[in-house]
Amino acid sequence: MKGEIDRSKWKPFLDEFSKRNHLRASRIEVVGELGDQPEENYLPFIGVSFERKGSAAGSIEFFLGGESPEDPRHLDHLVLRVEHIYPLIGQTGLEEGLGIEDKDGNKVILRFEALPEIEDRAMEASPGDRQ
């Protein structure tokens, strides 16, 4: 992957990434020995954090889910022993996600999703239906 983030900049990069992309529809995929395993689709992106100290030092945790603690939809995904972080940039130059690789070569990919369009029923009404 291109554009690897230098380890010394992980914390500020992830903090800013979280702010820029807060509540975007997202999905997480885990790519490893078992192949590509999707975990969740269309959950709002809450944030991602880097742990510098303690027993989880060197780990990154993704937080996805509802907009409030009462919302039961949520997913926390922890990646231990992180080696590489790559922003995923689309052809338009916009962020489309984030790639993480651990010491064993396993990858976790956060992708931002385009939500399906909602049809405008008002536009479908025939002229005779309007008064």
C-alpha positions in Angstrom: 0.0 0.0 0.0 1.2 3.5 -0.7 1.3 6.5 1.7 2.3 4.7 4.9 2.1 7.0 8.0 5.3 7.3 10.0 5.0 5.7 13.4 5.9 9.0 15.2 2.8 10.6 13.6 0.2 7.8 14.3 -1.5 9.4 17.3 -2.0 12.9 15.7 -2.9 11.3 12.4 -5.6 9.0 13.9 -7.0 11.8 16.0 -7.5 14.0 13.0 -8.7 11.1 10.9 -11.4 10.4 13.5 -12.5 14.1 13.5 -12.7 14.3 9.7 -14.7 11.1 9.3 -16.9 11.1 12.4 -20.2 9.3 11.7 -19.5 8.3 8.1 -21.1 4.9 7.2 -18.3 2.3 7.4 -17.4 -1.3 7.4 -14.5 -3.3 8.7 -12.8 -6.3 6.9 -10.2 -8.6 8.4 -7.8 -10.1 5.9 -5.7 -12.9 7.2 -5.2 -16.7 7.0 -8.9 -17.3 6.7 -9.2 -14.8 3.8 -11.4 -11.7 3.7 -13.8 -11.7 6.6 -16.3 -8.8 6.7 -17.3 -7.8 10.3 -20.0 -5.1 9.9 -21.6 -2.9 7.3 -23.0 0.7 7.5 -22.2 1.4 11.1 -21.4 5.1 11.8 -17.6 5.6 12.3 -17.0 6.9 15.8 -13.2 6.9 15.9 -9.9 5.1 16.0 -7.3 5.4 18.8 -3.7 4.4 19.2 -2.5 3.1 22.6 1.0 4.1 23.5 1.3 2.7 27.0 0.3 -0.2 29.2 -0.4 -3.8 28.3 -2.1 -2.7 25.0 0.8 -0.5 23.9 1.2 -0.5 20.1 -2.4 -1.4 19.5 -5.1 0.4 17.6 -8.8 0.2 18.3 -11.7 1.0 16.0 -15.0 2.2 17.4 -18.2 2.0 15.2 -21.8 2.2 16.2 -24.7 4.2 17.3 -24.6 7.9 17.9 -25.6 7.4 21.6 -24.9 4.9 24.3 -28.5 3.8 24.1 -28.1 2.7 20.5 -27.4 -1.1 20.6 -25.5 -1.1 17.3 -21.8 -1.0 18.0 -18.5 -2.7 17.2 -15.1 -2.3 18.8 -12.2 -3.9 17.0 -8.8 -4.1 18.5 -5.6 -4.7 16.4 -2.6 -5.8 18.5 1.1 -5.3 17.6 0.4 -2.8 14.7 3.3 -2.4 12.2 1.8 -0.2 9.5 -1.0 2.3 8.9 -2.0 3.4 5.5 -4.7 5.9 4.5 -6.9 4.7 1.7 -7.3 7.5 -0.8 -9.8 7.2 -3.7 -9.4 8.3 -7.3 -11.0 11.6 -6.4 -8.4 12.3 -3.7 -10.9 11.8 -0.8 -10.3 9.5 2.1 -12.0 6.2 1.6 -10.8 4.4 4.6 -7.8 3.1 6.5 -5.6 0.1 6.3 -3.8 -1.4 9.3 -1.3 -4.3 9.2 0.0 -6.2 12.3 3.3 -8.0 12.9 1.9 -11.2 11.6 0.9 -9.7 8.2 -2.8 -9.7 9.0 -4.7 -6.6 7.7 -7.7 -4.8 9.0 -9.4 -2.5 6.5 -11.9 0.2 7.4 -13.8 1.4 4.4 -16.3 4.2 4.2 -19.5 3.3 2.5 -21.9 5.2 0.3 -25.4 4.9 1.7 -28.1 3.7 -0.7 -30.1 6.5 -2.2 -33.6 7.0 -0.9 -36.1 7.5 -3.7 -38.0 10.8 -3.7 -41.7 9.6 -3.7 -42.9 13.2 -4.2 -41.3 13.3 -7.7 -43.1 10.1 -8.7 -46.6 11.4 -8.1 -48.5 11.9 -11.3 -49.7 15.5 -12.2 -53.3 14.4 -11.7 -52.6 13.5 -8.0 -51.6 17.1 -7.1 -54.1 19.8 -6.3 
